[in-house]
Amino acid sequence: MLDVIIRGGEVVDGTGDPRRRADVGIEGDRIVEVGPIDAGAATEIDAADRVVCPGFVDVHTHLDAQVFWDTTLSPSPLHGVTTVIGGNCGFTIAPLSDDPADGDYLMRMLSRVEGMPLESLQAGVPWTWKTTAEYLDSFDDLAVNAGFKVGHSALRRVVMGDDAVRREATPDEIAAMQNLLRAGLEAGAIGFSSSWARTHNDPMGNMVPSRYASRDELVELARVCRDFEGTALEFIPCIGPFDDWAAELMADMSVAAQSPLNWNVLTVAAKLRDEVWEKLAASDVAASKGGRVVALTVPMDLDLRLSFAGGFILDALPDWEQVMLLPKAEKMAVLADPEQRRRLDELAQQDGPLRPVAHWAKKVIFDVVAPENAQYRGRTVGEIAEEEGKAPFDALVDIALTDELATSFGNPVRDVPRADWEARVEVWRDHRAVIGASDAGAHLDVFLTANYATTMLQHAVRQHALVPIEEAIHLLTDVPAQLYGLRDRGRLEPGMLADVVVLDQDTVGSDETRTRIDLPAGAPRLYAEATGVEHVLCNGVPIVRDGQFTDARPGTLLRSGRDTRSPALA
């Protein structure tokens, strides 16, 4: 008698091999049989006319805080995700020093750069640990498997205090950071992350701590990973096209760590093909030096919801950063000044990778606050501007000022051209890229990409038939599992851990993104459920049944070495 049998499904095992009709037998947390099974089981799942595949592996999340208030880590498991990697971009909530100001700083930084409501971080996170080890021991069982890196900005804050956002570190300070990182890796953290992205700024008007680091500091911190089995690096070098230094730096970090480095994020569209292939060449530089660098790419368009209040992404427009970092009252004063407004618009119209962000006339007003602005909801700024006899930027700013900058606007994702999906498939098939970059747990009011797997299956597989489902599942499971050296995950084979998804290939997809008010302190977030994902098992236990969460929390806290091995760099 087995614990679970999934009967009669089309098994897509994660290797990329053709599907085959088979039963899947599970005993404890392991798959023990794939094939005809005569035995019975305590639980049987009818998978006739359904695809049975490994759970999806999401290698880029920011779920570090959400573990305290939502042990399902929703909505990711509803979309088939059974393993998540947190602690990315240098933004972790451990370690902390004895100074309570550290936790307060990290909360405010996360609120600014990752769009996590400050009130939720204050009400929903205990902030009782000091070390990474204590953090990893501080939350209860989760629905899915989760591993966490150690973030550079947290290390700098502990070692340098307020100077973390003022200057480069001294050799002694770098050594102290290395010791903290080493302690975190000894406790089971699965790597090191950092960022030099110019969109990463704290709410006090400074760059985040990691942006003050020297090249040597990054390389020396990466070098600590060399001594630990199953660790990896994640880094954001810059926004826009790469200069030569970016490829060289990432290569040197990977070689120093003797670990793969994945960088965030590669945006793919037909019109960006030349830039995409130039960026992928960073992997070739690393390979020539004996390292491995892989691009993270999110397999969908971002339904961005921008605002002048947060300023995220807008702060990357040419010379907009300082204005977007101003306190609200001062920012409103600048935007209300006709001359300053004209200057900002002219700066935004300069050629550059973020020029489309400033196509104001095409922006749609999503959400408003003031009753008099209700008339604008769902309309384009261009339509409003023409009706009111204003320039598009003036029309948008006037609405935002009435809402005290809380207006949400952007470009809704409509019908994505087939050519863009074709370009994406080319990149997915390149060994220098990996699907991920969901940012689950972050940017909760700006965009939602935790539904990346179902969106990919819905459009690339079902709608456009550009990639067979066997290959798509391989890209969502085995490829990211191998990148992080996950032991016994990413495939459906006897002996592997039983992370399993049962889905309807004819209906799999994502529901519409909507606002849901369920965060601590009553804060809202963007959320989407899935269609066609009927059952999800983690470590042999159902966590999603008929598309809804169960009460089970069988996830493993992934620890480096024990649950991961070091993948080959070549």
Salt bridges, closest charged atoms under 4 A:
GLU10 OE2 - ARG21 NH2 2.81
ASP23 OD2 - ARG7 NH1 3.49
ASP29 OD1 - ARG30 NE 3.87
GLU44 OE1 - ARG7 NE 2.69
ASP102 OD1 - ARG157 NE 2.81
ASP104 OD2 - ARG108 NE 3.09
GLU114 OE2 - HIS62 NE2 3.47
GLU114 OE1 - HIS443 NE2 3.02
ASP137 OD1 - ARG559 NH2 2.98
ASP162 OD1 - ARG157 NH1 3.23
ASP163 OD1 - ARG166 NH1 2.98
ASP163 OD2 - ARG167 NH2 3.24
GLU173 OE2 - ARG167 NH2 2.80
GLU217 OE2 - HIS152 NE2 2.64
GLU217 OE2 - ARG156 NE 2.87
GLU220 OE2 - ARG223 NH2 3.09
GLU229 OE2 - ARG487 NH2 3.94
GLU234 OE2 - HIS60 ND1 3.68
GLU248 OE1 - LYS289 NZ 2.43
ASP252 OD2 - ARG215 NH2 2.58
ASP252 OD1 - LYS289 NZ 2.97
GLU275 OE2 - LYS279 NZ 3.52
ASP284 OD2 - ARG432 NH1 3.00
ASP301 OD1 - ARG424 NH2 2.14
ASP315 OD2 - ARG112 NH2 2.99
GLU321 OE2 - ARG211 NH1 3.38
GLU339 OE2 - ARG342 NH2 2.22
GLU346 OE2 - ARG342 NH1 2.49
ASP367 OD2 - ARG305 NH1 3.97
GLU387 OE1 - ARG379 NH2 2.92
GLU388 OE1 - LYS390 NZ 3.37
ASP394 OD1 - ARG341 NH1 3.21
ASP398 OD1 - ARG341 NH1 3.09
ASP398 OD2 - LYS390 NZ 2.85
GLU404 OE1 - LYS328 NZ 3.29
GLU422 OE2 - ARG418 NE 3.24
GLU426 OE2 - ARG273 NH2 2.52
ASP430 OD1 - HIS431 ND1 3.91
ASP430 OD1 - ARG432 NE 2.87
ASP439 OD1 - HIS60 NE2 3.16
ASP439 OD1 - HIS62 NE2 3.35
ASP439 OD2 - HIS443 NE2 3.53
GLU470 OE2 - ARG19 NE 3.27
GLU471 OE2 - ARG429 NE 2.71
ASP478 OD2 - HIS474 ND1 3.80
ASP478 OD2 - ARG491 NH2 3.02
ASP488 OD2 - ARG30 NH1 2.84
GLU493 OE2 - ARG491 NH1 3.62
ASP499 OD2 - ARG489 NH1 2.71
ASP504 OD2 - ARG50 NH1 3.81
ASP518 OD2 - ARG516 NE 2.97
ASP518 OD1 - ARG525 NE 2.81
GLU534 OE2 - ARG50 NE 2.78
ASP546 OD1 - HIS535 NE2 3.91
ASP563 OD2 - ARG562 NH2 2.64
